[in-house]
Structures are given as structure tokens and as C-alpha cells.
């Protein structure tokens, strides 16, 4: 019995330690939640683009709020000026992203590979441009 108790204590400590280190224990509910960019695809228009890891300077965190608000925290190498304030879900896995400057046009993004821990967004570029995200707290 003593061995089982020690095992349970060690297992609990490991679970708390893993969560502190940002393990993928965070789960979002559909699109709602915070997402961190971990990879991006930027194609020059000839189909030669490859998925690249997002460095800390270029990675960013986006959040889809349940009330339709959209927020973003950009990496150090990106402009700190937020461009979007909200979103609306459209059919066929599409999202209308609403700009802060209401005189500007909205953008349509599409999403795929959506689970509680991962998301792929395509930003509506003429050439292929997408980002892969993981859920974060």
C-alpha cells in the first residue's frame, strides 16, 4: 500500500511539473481559446514553400474569445500594432476577421486540423500562407 501511495504522489508531482513547463495539457474549446504559432508556411507563389518552425521573435499568440472578440500578442520582430478586433464564424471552416479600422475590409481565413490542442489557419493569401498553432494558457 505504501508503494502505491508513493507512486501516486510522484505521478501527481510529475503532472504539475509538466503543466508548469507548458506541456500540451492545455485544451481549447473549438476555436475559442489562446493559440501560439509554432510553424508557418510562406510560399513565393511557385509551390516551393515548406513548413518552417516559428522562432520566438516571429511567433505570436492569438485568442478567439467566446463573445467574438479577437486579440493578438505579436512576437518581438513583428509590429506591435494590432490589426484585428473581432471575428465571425462562417460556413465551411471559414472565419471572417474584423479589422480595428472599420474603413478597412475584413479578411477571410480558413481553418483545418482543429482539435482541442492544435489548429491550422490559412490566412487567405493568393499564394499559400498558413500557420500551425498549439493551445496555450
C-alpha positions as CSV (number, residue, x, y, z in Angstrom):
1,X,0.0,0.0,0.0
2,X,2.9,2.3,0.8
3,X,4.4,1.8,-2.6
4,X,1.1,2.7,-4.3
5,X,0.8,6.0,-2.3
6,X,4.4,6.9,-3.1
7,X,3.7,6.2,-6.8
8,X,0.6,8.4,-6.8
9,X,2.5,11.2,-5.1
10,X,5.3,11.0,-7.7
11,X,2.8,10.9,-10.5
12,X,0.9,14.0,-9.2
13,X,4.2,15.9,-8.9
14,X,5.1,15.0,-12.5
15,X,1.7,16.1,-13.7
16,X,2.1,19.5,-12.0
17,X,5.7,19.9,-13.2
18,X,4.7,19.1,-16.8
19,X,1.9,21.7,-16.8
20,X,4.3,24.3,-15.4
21,X,6.7,23.7,-18.4
22,X,3.9,24.4,-20.9
23,X,3.1,20.8,-21.9
24,X,0.2,20.4,-24.3
25,X,-2.2,19.7,-21.3
26,X,-4.0,23.0,-22.2
27,X,-7.1,22.4,-24.2
28,X,-9.3,24.9,-26.0
29,X,-13.0,24.5,-26.9
30,X,-13.3,24.7,-30.7
31,X,-11.6,27.9,-31.9
32,X,-12.3,29.6,-28.6
33,X,-9.1,29.9,-26.6
34,X,-5.4,31.0,-26.9
35,X,-3.2,29.7,-29.7
36,X,0.5,30.0,-30.2
37,X,2.1,29.9,-33.7
38,X,4.7,27.1,-33.8
39,X,5.2,26.7,-37.6
40,X,4.4,28.8,-40.7
41,X,4.2,28.2,-44.4
42,X,5.1,31.0,-46.8
43,X,5.2,30.2,-50.5
44,X,6.6,32.6,-53.0
45,X,3.8,31.6,-55.4
46,X,5.5,28.7,-57.2
47,X,4.5,25.8,-54.8
48,X,8.1,25.6,-53.3
49,X,7.2,26.7,-49.8
50,X,8.0,24.5,-46.8
51,X,6.7,24.5,-43.3
52,X,9.2,26.3,-41.1
53,X,9.5,26.5,-37.3
54,X,8.4,29.8,-35.8
55,X,11.1,31.4,-33.8
56,X,10.2,33.3,-30.6
57,X,10.7,36.6,-32.4
58,X,8.2,35.8,-35.1
59,X,5.8,33.6,-33.1
60,X,2.7,35.2,-31.8
61,X,-0.3,34.3,-29.7
62,X,-3.9,34.8,-30.9
63,X,-7.1,34.4,-28.9
64,X,-10.6,33.8,-30.1
65,X,-12.9,34.9,-27.3
66,X,-16.4,33.3,-26.9
67,X,-18.0,36.8,-27.4
68,X,-16.5,37.3,-30.9
69,X,-13.5,39.4,-29.8
70,X,-10.1,38.6,-31.3
71,X,-6.8,39.6,-29.7
72,X,-3.2,39.0,-30.6
73,X,0.2,39.3,-29.0
74,X,2.9,39.6,-31.6
75,X,6.5,38.5,-31.5
76,X,9.3,41.0,-30.9
77,X,10.2,41.1,-34.6
78,X,6.6,42.0,-35.6
79,X,4.8,45.2,-35.5
80,X,3.2,45.7,-32.1
81,X,0.2,47.4,-33.6
82,X,-2.9,45.1,-33.5
83,X,-4.8,45.0,-36.7
84,X,-7.9,43.0,-35.8
85,X,-10.6,43.3,-33.1
86,X,-13.1,40.5,-33.8
87,X,-14.2,37.5,-35.8
88,X,-17.3,35.8,-37.1
89,X,-17.6,32.2,-37.9
90,X,-18.7,31.5,-41.5
91,X,-19.6,28.2,-43.1
92,X,-17.1,25.6,-44.5
93,X,-14.5,26.2,-41.8
94,X,-14.1,29.9,-42.5
95,X,-13.6,32.8,-40.2
96,X,-14.2,36.5,-41.1
97,X,-11.5,38.5,-39.3
98,X,-12.7,42.1,-38.5
99,X,-10.2,44.9,-38.6
100,X,-9.9,47.6,-35.9
101,X,-10.0,50.3,-38.6
102,X,-13.6,49.8,-39.8
103,X,-12.8,51.6,-43.0
104,X,-10.6,48.6,-44.0
105,X,-12.0,45.4,-45.5
106,X,-12.4,42.3,-43.4
107,X,-10.4,39.2,-44.3
108,X,-11.5,35.6,-44.6
109,X,-9.3,32.9,-43.0
110,X,-9.9,29.2,-43.1
111,X,-9.1,26.6,-40.5
112,X,-8.3,22.9,-40.6
113,X,-6.9,20.2,-38.3
114,X,-8.9,21.7,-35.4
115,X,-8.7,19.8,-32.1
116,X,-8.6,20.9,-28.5
117,X,-4.8,21.2,-28.7
118,X,-3.9,22.2,-32.3
119,X,-5.2,24.4,-35.2
120,X,-4.0,25.2,-38.7
121,X,-5.0,28.6,-40.1
122,X,-4.8,29.7,-43.8
123,X,-4.8,33.4,-44.0
124,X,-6.4,33.9,-47.4
125,X,-3.3,34.9,-49.3
126,X,-3.1,34.4,-53.1
127,X,-0.1,32.1,-52.7
128,X,0.0,29.5,-49.9
129,X,0.4,31.1,-46.4
130,X,-0.6,29.3,-43.3
131,X,0.2,28.8,-39.6
132,X,0.1,25.9,-37.3
133,X,-0.8,26.6,-33.7
134,X,-1.0,24.9,-30.4
135,X,-3.2,25.6,-27.4
136,X,-1.7,27.7,-24.6
137,X,-2.8,29.1,-21.3
